[in-house]
Amino acid sequence: MCLYYRVIGEKSVTRGTTPPFPFSAASRQAEYAARLCCVSSRFVLRFLSASSAGSNTKRFPPASVPAVRQEPPQGNSYLKVSSALGQKTDKFRQINRFLEFIEDILPQLDKGRELTILDFGCGKSYLTFAMYYYLKELKGFDIHVIGLDLKEDVIRRCSGLAKKYGYEKLHFLVGDIADYEGVNEVDVVVTLHACDTATDYALAKAIGWNAKVILSVPCCQHEVNGQFAKADKTQCYDGCLDPIMDYGLLRERFAALVTDGLRAKYLEAAGYDTQVLEFIDMEHTPKNILLRAVRADEKRVTKKSAGTAIEKCERFLQIEPTLGRLLADKGENYKE
């Protein structure tokens, strides 16, 4: 699935169609991008509706998008507008890419009953609204979607929008991932850029619920990097990683990769077929790793080898990630 084929800066917006602006006019490109990438719940829903109308053209009809008042830029205002447009374009691409991953896992979902989907750290809920519309309105799934976030004003606004659109099974709640106990069973857990250990709490919750599908795009990660900085290298990796550990930038990136690698192994050890995928191009966000985990048959998952890998890695690096601790606290020891 692709909800759009081109957005801006290409020869055409869709394959074989005439672009809605002259290539040489940067201002017209910026204007069209402003209309096209005005990411809001209303925009995403209307765009999805237009995309599903059966036409081969994936371009959002220019007549349907809000008009942009044309004013000449003053001072450095053009740079500020361009920066804002770039951020909205990036978010738009991320949402569409995430929906592609959701489409990939549709065969794993039971269409004969109500499915519960949790979006931890939903924020402004662009993804949450798009996901609800896509699964319920376009694909016909009976779903109950819950968006959870700590910001009361954001949740209040999103709840108002859900009510406005008549989405009776889309609810938003104020709460912390670590303490949420609102449901007993969950079918799908999604997290998009949950910061640092919030991703670990979401994954631990998903494993505890025996969720069928987990889609997680981690955000900033500081925990393991901090443990590296405090570790006595003579007692763990014995200096063999000095070419990385002696340089803060390299150590930080290495820590992020180790964190996500261990998360993937913990998911495998818990009984999931797990993939580590590129979420989106680095030019749109540096947080471009997606963990996709699908509950698998016991025979298809090498739990023992995953547990062995976790044990060896953590012992070698002298680290203790939050996800392992959370699972151990629940009596789930996946290390060998």
N, C-alpha and C positions, 0 to 999 in steps of 0.2 A: 504494500500500500504506500502511496505517496500523496499527501494532501496538497503538495505543490511540487512543481518541477524546477522552476527557477524563481528567484525573487528579485534580485537587482544585480546589476553589473555584468550580466550575461547578454548574449546576442538576442535572446528572446525570453519571455517569461515562461512560455511553455513550448515544447517541441513543435515546430512548424507553425507557430502563431506569430503575428506581428506584435512587436513590443508596444506598450502603450505610451512610450516616450521616445524622443529622438536620442540616439546614443551619445551625441556630443553635448547635450544640455544637462549639466550636472544638477542644476537647480530643479529641472523637471524630474530627474531621477529621485532627488531628495523628497520632492513633493509626493511622488507616487509611493515611495517607501513609507512616508509618513502615514498615508492613507492605508496602505497595504498592511503595515506592521503596527497599527494602532492596537496593541495587544490588550484586550479587555475581554471579560466574559462574553459580552454581547458580540464582539467581533468574532471570537473563536467559534461561537455557536453558529452564527450566520455563515461564516466561512465554511464550516463543516457541512452545513445544510446545502450550500451552493455546490460544494464539491461532490456531494452524493446524489446530485440530481440526474445523473446518467449521462452527462456530457463528458466528452473526452478532454475538454479544456479544463485544466485545473486552476486557471487564473480566477481570482476573485473579481467579480464584475465591477469595473471602476464606478459604474453608476450607483452601486449599492453601498460603497464605502463613504464615510463622512467626508465632506469637502474640507479642504485645508485653505485657510485664508492666506493669500499670497501677499507677503510684505518683504521688502528688501532687507537683508540682514544688516544689522548695525554693529560696528566694532567686531568683536570676536564671537558674536551671537551665532553666526553660521557654524562655527566649530562646535559650539555647545549643542546646537540642534543636531548636527551630524553625529555627535557622540551619543546623544539620546536615541537617535534613530538606530544607530548601530546596536545599542543595548537591546532595543525592542526587537530588532531583526534576529539577534542571537536567541532571545527568549522564544520567539516564534519558531525558529528552527528546532530548538530543544524540545518544545512541546510536540511538534510533528514527528520528530525522531522517536520520542518516547511512545507515541501512539503506534508507530510501526512495530516496536518491540511488543506492545500489548497485542497487536494483531497476531504476532507470531505464536503467542501462547493460547489463543482462543480454543484450539482443539483440546486443550487440557481442562477446560472449564465445562461444568455440567449445566446445560441449558434447560434442564427440566426442573430446576428449583431456584429459590432465591440465593444469590451469592452475596457475601459480605466482603467489601473491599475497603481497606484502610489506607489513607494517605497521611503518613506521619510527617509533620512539618510542612503542612500544605501551603503556608504563606498566603499570597493573594489568590491562590487556587486557580490560576489559569489552566494548569494541567488537570485539576480535579473536575472542573466544569467540562472540559473537552473530553475527558475520559468517560464521564457520566453520559454525555450526549452520544458519544461514539458507541459505547457498549449497549445502552438502553434504546436510544432512538434509531440508530442505524443498524445495529446487529441484533436487536431484539432480546437481549439478556434481561432477566429479572434480577436487578441488582439493588443493593443497599450500600451506598457509598458514604463513608465517614471521613471528614477532613479534620485533622487535629493540629492545633498550633497554640503557642503561648500568648500571642498578641490578641488581646480582647477586641481592639478596634477592627482588626482585620477579620476576625471571626464574625463580628457583628455585621460587617459589610457583606461578607460572603453569604451569611445566612439570609440577609435581605434579598440578595440576588437570587438565591435558590427559591425563595418564596415567590419572588416576582415572576420567575419563569415557570412556576408550577411544578418544580422538581421535588415531589413529595418524599422521595427516598434518597435525597441528598442532604446530609446534615453536617454541620460544622460545630466543633466543640473546642472550648478552651481547655488545654491540659498539657501535661508533660508526658513525653513518650515513656519515661521510666516508670511513671505511676499509673498509667492508663489501665483500667480494668473494666471497661465498659461492655465488653463482649466476651463470650466464652469460646467462640469458634470464628475463624476468619479464613476466607478462601484465597484472597490475594492481598499482599502487603506491598505498597510502593513507597519509596522515599526518593525525593529528588533534592539533592544537596542538603541533607541533614548534616549539621556541622559536627565535626570531630567525633566524639564518642556517642552522639545521638544516633548515628547509624548503627552502632553496636547494640544499643538498647532496642532499636527497631528490629534488628535481625534476631536478637534473643527472644523478643516477643513473638515474632513470626514463627520461629522454631517451636516455641512453647505451644502455640496454637495449632501446630502441625499444618500450617498454611500450604495450600497446593502450589502456589506460585509466589515468588519473591522477586521484585524488580527494585534494585537499589543503585542510585548514583551517589557515591560518597562525596562529601565536600572537603573542607580543610581538615587536616589531620595533624595533631600536635602530640598526642600521647606517647607514641613509640619514639618519636624524635626526642622528647624529653627524657625518656628512659635511656636512650643511647648516650645522651650527654652526661648522665650520672653514672653510667656503667664503668666498671673497672675492666678495661680491655685486656689486661693480663689474665683475668679470670674467665673471660669468655672467648672472643674471637682472636685473642693473642696477637693483635696488631696486624693481622692479615688483611683487615679492611681499612687500614689507615688511609689509603688513597681516596677513600670515600668519607670516612668518619672525621678526618681532619679539616674538612671544608664544609661549612655550614649549609651551603646551598645543596651540595651533593648529598649530604647526610639527610637533609629534609626530604628530598625527593626519594631517596632510598627508603626512608622510613614510611613514606606514603605507600610505596609499592609493596613493602613487606606487610604493612597493615592490611591492604586489600587482598594480598595473596593468602594470608592467614585466615581472613574472613571467608574466602572461597573454600579453603580446606575445612574449616569448621562446618560450613554448610554441607560439604560432601560427607563429612563424618556424621552429620545429623540425618543423612538419608536423602540428599538432594543431588540431582544431576545439575552441576554448576558450570557456568561459562563466565569468563571475564572478557567483556566485549568493549570495543570503542563506541562510546555513546554518540559523540559528534566530533567534528574536526576541532583541533586545538585552537584554531583561529576564533572560534565562537565561545569557547570556555576551556580553561585549563583543567577543569574537573571533568574529564571526558571518559572515565571508566565506569562501565555499568556491570553490576553483578546480576546475572539472571539465574535463578535457581528454581527448579521444578521438582516437586516430590516424586521420587522414583521407586521402582520395585527394589526390594532388598538385594536381589541378585545383581542388579545393574550398578550398584554403587560400592566402590571399594572403601568401605568405612575404615577398615584396619589400616590400610596404607595411608589414608588421609590422617588418621590419628597419629601414626608414627611420624609422618612428615611434620605435623604440628609440634610434637614433642621435641624432635631434633632441632627444629628451627628456633624455637623459643629458648631451649637450653643453650644453643650455640651463641645466640645474640643476647642472652640474659634479659629477656623482655617478658612482660605479662600483659597482653592486650585485654581490654575491658570485656570483649565478647567471650573469651575463654573463662574469665572470672564469673561473669553473669551466668553462663551455662553451668559452671561448677557449683554455684550457689543453689541452682535448681536441682542439683543431684545428677546433672548430665556431664559426665567426665569422658570426653572424647579422645583424650590423649592415651597413648599406649605406654 
